[in-house]
Amino acid sequence: ADFSVDTSKPITVVTQFLTADGTDKAELAEIRRFYVQGGRVIAQASSKVSGVPGDSITDAFCEVQKRVFREENHHKDLGGLRAMGEALDRGVVLALSLWDDHAMQMRWLDSVWPTDPNLRGRPGVVRGPCRGDASHPSRLRKEHREAAVRYTNIRYGEIGSTT
């Protein structure tokens, strides 16, 4: 395949929660992700959506993305990164899973969503190359009974200490 990350091989996913001043006491300002595979660091891809620049999650990125996609900004409505940082300070539980989606067949992730053909030209509707009809749970469960994922070596710590 022509992808930087080979999902058939082990991947280290690094997610960094960065504060405004780099200390644990400051407000959450950015969520950045990169990958490590075969000893090689792979940067998060930059947005290819016209008018939505960026390669990390910030309040500004979310604001622009929601405006360009003409979607409600639930992120802002719920308090943005400030509120997320406050939740992290209170303590959260990491939950990892392999799942499917009866309501939207995961189309929101890497297909076309919403499916209304009149919206196809609108930014944010085409979210990836996957065929939406191939991701219905009944099909996935029948054709991919062996589907599995393994999460190992989960770590947390100061920036730069876990890779």
C-alpha positions as a Python dict, from the first residue, in 0.01 Angstrom:
ca = {
    (1, 'A'): (0, 0, 0),
    (2, 'D'): (98, 363, -34),
    (3, 'F'): (60, 452, 332),
    (4, 'S'): (326, 569, 578),
    (5, 'V'): (195, 339, 854),
    (6, 'D'): (160, -36, 789),
    (7, 'T'): (-135, -147, 1002),
    (8, 'S'): (-40, -514, 957),
    (9, 'K'): (268, -453, 1175),
    (10, 'P'): (309, -327, 1533),
    (11, 'I'): (271, 50, 1572),
    (12, 'T'): (344, 274, 1866),
    (13, 'V'): (87, 554, 1884),
    (14, 'V'): (204, 854, 2084),
    (15, 'T'): (-55, 1110, 2194),
    (16, 'Q'): (74, 1421, 2367),
    (17, 'F'): (-145, 1652, 2571),
    (18, 'L'): (38, 1984, 2559),
    (19, 'T'): (-35, 2278, 2786),
    (20, 'A'): (-6, 2647, 2709),
    (21, 'D'): (325, 2682, 2897),
    (22, 'G'): (453, 2324, 2898),
    (23, 'T'): (384, 2266, 3267),
    (24, 'D'): (131, 2030, 3423),
    (25, 'K'): (-46, 2325, 3588),
    (26, 'A'): (-135, 2522, 3274),
    (27, 'E'): (-445, 2492, 3056),
    (28, 'L'): (-455, 2218, 2791),
    (29, 'A'): (-376, 2388, 2458),
    (30, 'E'): (-306, 2113, 2203),
    (31, 'I'): (-334, 1741, 2142),
    (32, 'R'): (-60, 1614, 1914),
    (33, 'R'): (-10, 1260, 1780),
    (34, 'F'): (269, 1077, 1601),
    (35, 'Y'): (354, 716, 1530),
    (36, 'V'): (664, 501, 1563),
    (37, 'Q'): (707, 191, 1349),
    (38, 'G'): (1021, -7, 1282),
    (39, 'G'): (1226, 257, 1464),
    (40, 'R'): (1094, 533, 1236),
    (41, 'V'): (896, 832, 1367),
    (42, 'I'): (598, 913, 1145),
    (43, 'A'): (441, 1257, 1187),
    (44, 'Q'): (66, 1304, 1197),
    (45, 'A'): (-49, 1398, 849),
    (46, 'S'): (-154, 1757, 795),
    (47, 'S'): (-512, 1830, 703),
    (48, 'K'): (-569, 1825, 328),
    (49, 'V'): (-904, 2002, 357),
    (50, 'S'): (-898, 2343, 194),
    (51, 'G'): (-927, 2614, 458),
    (52, 'V'): (-857, 2375, 749),
    (53, 'P'): (-481, 2378, 807),
    (54, 'G'): (-317, 2185, 1087),
    (55, 'D'): (-181, 1854, 1211),
    (56, 'S'): (-298, 1861, 1572),
    (57, 'I'): (-610, 1936, 1773),
    (58, 'T'): (-640, 2289, 1906),
    (59, 'D'): (-947, 2498, 1982),
    (60, 'A'): (-867, 2706, 1672),
    (61, 'F'): (-839, 2396, 1451),
    (62, 'C'): (-1176, 2268, 1576),
    (63, 'E'): (-1337, 2609, 1526),
    (64, 'V'): (-1218, 2636, 1165),
    (65, 'Q'): (-1299, 2272, 1083),
    (66, 'K'): (-1655, 2302, 1213),
    (67, 'R'): (-1709, 2631, 1028),
    (68, 'V'): (-1577, 2494, 697),
    (69, 'F'): (-1778, 2169, 735),
    (70, 'R'): (-2087, 2367, 840),
    (71, 'E'): (-2131, 2154, 1150),
    (72, 'E'): (-2224, 2247, 1506),
    (73, 'N'): (-1915, 2302, 1720),
    (74, 'H'): (-1989, 2059, 2004),
    (75, 'H'): (-1623, 2087, 2105),
    (76, 'K'): (-1668, 2458, 2184),
    (77, 'D'): (-2016, 2405, 2332),
    (78, 'L'): (-1869, 2159, 2583),
    (79, 'G'): (-1584, 2389, 2687),
    (80, 'G'): (-1313, 2295, 2437),
    (81, 'L'): (-966, 2189, 2541),
    (82, 'R'): (-994, 2380, 2870),
    (83, 'A'): (-1280, 2153, 2980),
    (84, 'M'): (-1098, 1843, 2856),
    (85, 'G'): (-788, 1943, 3051),
    (86, 'E'): (-998, 1991, 3365),
    (87, 'A'): (-1145, 1641, 3315),
    (88, 'L'): (-796, 1496, 3274),
    (89, 'D'): (-691, 1668, 3597),
    (90, 'R'): (-982, 1503, 3780),
    (91, 'G'): (-883, 1162, 3640),
    (92, 'V'): (-1020, 961, 3349),
    (93, 'V'): (-1022, 597, 3244),
    (94, 'L'): (-853, 489, 2921),
    (95, 'A'): (-1089, 265, 2725),
    (96, 'L'): (-970, 86, 2411),
    (97, 'S'): (-1188, -136, 2196),
    (98, 'L'): (-1257, -295, 1860),
    (99, 'W'): (-1612, -212, 1761),
    (100, 'D'): (-1858, -160, 1481),
    (101, 'D'): (-2138, 90, 1432),
    (102, 'H'): (-2497, -7, 1344),
    (103, 'A'): (-2617, 354, 1333),
    (104, 'M'): (-2375, 487, 1069),
    (105, 'Q'): (-2163, 186, 968),
    (106, 'M'): (-1846, 382, 1060),
    (107, 'R'): (-1899, 606, 755),
    (108, 'W'): (-1817, 909, 971),
    (109, 'L'): (-1463, 776, 1004),
    (110, 'D'): (-1334, 701, 653),
    (111, 'S'): (-1616, 707, 398),
    (112, 'V'): (-1894, 949, 303),
    (113, 'W'): (-2102, 1106, 580),
    (114, 'P'): (-2371, 1224, 566),
    (115, 'T'): (-2479, 1001, 279),
    (116, 'D'): (-2715, 1254, 115),
    (117, 'P'): (-2590, 1279, -248),
    (118, 'N'): (-2682, 1649, -255),
    (119, 'L'): (-2411, 1714, 5),
    (120, 'R'): (-2124, 1531, -173),
    (121, 'G'): (-1947, 1850, -281),
    (122, 'R'): (-1954, 2006, 65),
    (123, 'P'): (-1622, 2005, 256),
    (124, 'G'): (-1602, 1729, 516),
    (125, 'V'): (-1856, 1494, 360),
    (126, 'V'): (-1604, 1276, 178),
    (127, 'R'): (-1396, 1161, 475),
    (128, 'G'): (-1194, 887, 310),
    (129, 'P'): (-1176, 618, 41),
    (130, 'C'): (-1374, 339, 210),
    (131, 'R'): (-1701, 219, 60),
    (132, 'G'): (-1974, 274, 316),
    (133, 'D'): (-2166, -37, 207),
    (134, 'A'): (-1866, -253, 300),
    (135, 'S'): (-1870, -150, 666),
    (136, 'H'): (-2214, -265, 785),
    (137, 'P'): (-2176, -465, 1110),
    (138, 'S'): (-2363, -769, 978),
    (139, 'R'): (-2119, -795, 687),
    (140, 'L'): (-1811, -728, 900),
    (141, 'R'): (-1907, -986, 1161),
    (142, 'K'): (-1975, -1247, 893),
    (143, 'E'): (-1670, -1185, 674),
    (144, 'H'): (-1419, -1095, 944),
    (145, 'R'): (-1496, -1322, 1240),
    (146, 'E'): (-1124, -1340, 1312),
    (147, 'A'): (-1090, -962, 1354),
    (148, 'A'): (-880, -880, 1657),
    (149, 'V'): (-660, -612, 1800),
    (150, 'R'): (-387, -625, 2062),
    (151, 'Y'): (-299, -329, 2282),
    (152, 'T'): (35, -364, 2461),
    (153, 'N'): (299, -154, 2633),
    (154, 'I'): (56, 122, 2730),
    (155, 'R'): (247, 398, 2907),
    (156, 'Y'): (200, 750, 3027),
    (157, 'G'): (444, 1005, 3152),
    (158, 'E'): (621, 1335, 3094),
    (159, 'I'): (655, 1444, 2730),
    (160, 'G'): (936, 1246, 2568),
    (161, 'S'): (958, 983, 2841),
    (162, 'T'): (743, 707, 2690),
    (163, 'T'): (892, 641, 2347),
}
